[in-house]
Amino acid sequence: MARIPQSQLDLFIATASDISPKSHQDLMARNWFSLSKRKRTKPIEHSFGNNWVKITGSDKHGIATIFDNDVFIFLIAQYIHAINQGADVAKMSKRFQFTGYEFFQFIGKEKYGGKGYADLWKSLQRLHTTFVETNIRLGTTNTNHSFNWLSEIKQIHDGAAHRGYEIVIPEWIFESITNKKMVLTLDDDYFKIRGGLERWLYLFARKTSGWQSGGWSEGIESIYRKSASTGTLSEFKRKMKNIATKNTLLGYSVELVEDRGKRQNQNGLYFLRKNQLVEMIAAEKPASSRRGAKQWR
């Protein structure tokens, strides 16, 4: 079973049927990963108020992808499960051990073989060589902070047999999970989302709209900047129109809206949880609540 090398080994159960996937909230409101499986070396940069983030990757491996982020979703779920089962947080470690089988079972990957293990190791390498510089969520002080997604990675072989992996996660992620519980539960079908943009858009909707009866609306240009997409704004708008038309985003309905306030005819997106009660309450509200009710930039 997936484990932290401390005293709570029996508390860690890696099956997705028992544990829902979970993501760190700070990694959902803006995209910190490449949306494509193709190697990206162009830095990801976000600036919001007095806070900023810059993410770079090595020339060899490129920036970690949103599919590599599955590793974080997997381990966060294990930490939270252990805490919910009464594990002693003081005895937990940033060092996390798991097997490929446990990881693949959790994300619902039935066929993997040697290529699956090789691809997982490449994911760990990208996470290890992706460098993040930021000044956000560092306690009460505004101190510049730099780290790699994984400070250490290791895979263990016993002859021809693959015995597992060992990784070390950043201190701030570890502390915010174990002490502040800065996580949100994701829909069980998250790993079935094939497109990188669709994956991040779901995470964005889950963080911003959540289960609010009022949903969440925001300008497309703002969402485009937060997505860190390498495509043009025009391409992004076409993709958003297609997603809204098909209305297939996991867990959320997506609607194209316009702001008729200070910024005339600015296109935006409105997200609402696909839930009978939430949709019923939202239907009773005026249509104007869908435009500019939350954020338009």
GISUL-V445013 format. One record per backbone hydrogen bond with DSSP energy under -0.5 kcal/mol. NH is the residue of the N-H (numbers start at 1). CO is the residue of the C=O. If there is no record, write none. Layout:
BEGIN
nh=NH co=CO
nh=NH co=CO
END
This chain:
BEGIN
nh=3 co=97
nh=5 co=95
nh=6 co=4
nh=11 co=8
nh=12 co=9
nh=13 co=11
nh=18 co=15
nh=19 co=15
nh=22 co=73
nh=23 co=184
nh=25 co=182
nh=27 co=24
nh=28 co=25
nh=29 co=25
nh=31 co=226
nh=34 co=64
nh=44 co=55
nh=45 co=43
nh=46 co=53
nh=48 co=51
nh=51 co=48
nh=53 co=46
nh=54 co=133
nh=55 co=44
nh=56 co=131
nh=58 co=62
nh=62 co=58
nh=63 co=40
nh=66 co=34
nh=69 co=65
nh=70 co=67
nh=71 co=68
nh=73 co=69
nh=74 co=70
nh=75 co=71
nh=76 co=72
nh=77 co=73
nh=78 co=74
nh=79 co=75
nh=80 co=76
nh=81 co=77
nh=82 co=78
nh=83 co=79
nh=84 co=80
nh=85 co=81
nh=86 co=83
nh=87 co=82
nh=89 co=87
nh=91 co=88
nh=92 co=89
nh=96 co=94
nh=96 co=167
nh=97 co=3
nh=98 co=165
nh=103 co=99
nh=104 co=100
nh=105 co=101
nh=106 co=102
nh=107 co=103
nh=108 co=104
nh=108 co=105
nh=109 co=104
nh=110 co=108
nh=112 co=110
nh=116 co=112
nh=117 co=113
nh=118 co=114
nh=119 co=115
nh=120 co=116
nh=121 co=117
nh=122 co=118
nh=123 co=119
nh=124 co=120
nh=125 co=121
nh=126 co=122
nh=127 co=123
nh=128 co=124
nh=129 co=125
nh=130 co=126
nh=131 co=56
nh=132 co=147
nh=133 co=54
nh=134 co=145
nh=135 co=52
nh=141 co=138
nh=143 co=141
nh=145 co=134
nh=147 co=132
nh=149 co=127
nh=149 co=130
nh=150 co=127
nh=151 co=168
nh=152 co=168
nh=154 co=166
nh=156 co=164
nh=158 co=161
nh=159 co=157
nh=161 co=158
nh=163 co=156
nh=163 co=161
nh=164 co=156
nh=165 co=98
nh=166 co=154
nh=167 co=96
nh=168 co=152
nh=169 co=94
nh=170 co=149
nh=174 co=170
nh=175 co=171
nh=176 co=172
nh=177 co=173
nh=178 co=174
nh=179 co=175
nh=180 co=175
nh=182 co=176
nh=183 co=181
nh=184 co=23
nh=186 co=21
nh=190 co=187
nh=192 co=189
nh=193 co=190
nh=199 co=195
nh=200 co=196
nh=201 co=197
nh=202 co=198
nh=203 co=199
nh=204 co=200
nh=205 co=201
nh=206 co=202
nh=207 co=203
nh=208 co=204
nh=209 co=205
nh=210 co=205
nh=212 co=209
nh=215 co=212
nh=216 co=271
nh=218 co=269
nh=219 co=295
nh=220 co=267
nh=223 co=219
nh=224 co=220
nh=225 co=221
nh=226 co=222
nh=227 co=223
nh=228 co=224
nh=228 co=225
nh=229 co=224
nh=236 co=232
nh=237 co=233
nh=238 co=234
nh=239 co=235
nh=240 co=236
nh=241 co=237
nh=242 co=238
nh=243 co=239
nh=244 co=240
nh=245 co=241
nh=246 co=242
nh=247 co=243
nh=248 co=243
nh=252 co=249
nh=253 co=272
nh=255 co=270
nh=257 co=268
nh=259 co=266
nh=260 co=258
nh=264 co=262
nh=265 co=259
nh=266 co=259
nh=266 co=263
nh=267 co=265
nh=268 co=257
nh=269 co=218
nh=270 co=255
nh=271 co=216
nh=272 co=253
nh=274 co=251
nh=275 co=273
nh=279 co=275
nh=280 co=276
nh=281 co=277
nh=282 co=278
nh=283 co=279
nh=284 co=280
nh=284 co=281
nh=285 co=282
nh=289 co=286
nh=290 co=287
nh=291 co=288
nh=292 co=290
nh=295 co=217
END
